[in-house]
């Protein structure tokens, strides 16, 4: 079992930055690929970004490419999402997720992830 707890959400203005954190506990964090997803009101959950457990591979949704950066610290058992140049359309609940994997694996498919956090709200005002 892996427990995931997100933090760092909040209310910001367009153009601001936020850094989300996802702290993991339980089994060996370093063998899990991690992903961030988000869900806006009335919309389906969508992929944001993912990182392999080695940290060597990352992938981003086109909507956040160049603005968001995912990273991980396998010593601190934490994955981060640095969000810059935030837009009102980034408003959503952000979830981190984990899947046990090989070193360079990642996925943008939510149904491939085994563990999920409770989410953290990000609201961007215009």
Secondary structure by P-SEA (a helix, b strand, c coil): cbbbbbcbbbbbcccbbbbbbbbbcccccccbbbbbbbbcccccccccccccccccbbbbcccccccbbbbbcccccbbbbbbcccccccccbbbbbbbbccccccccccccccccccbbbbbbcc
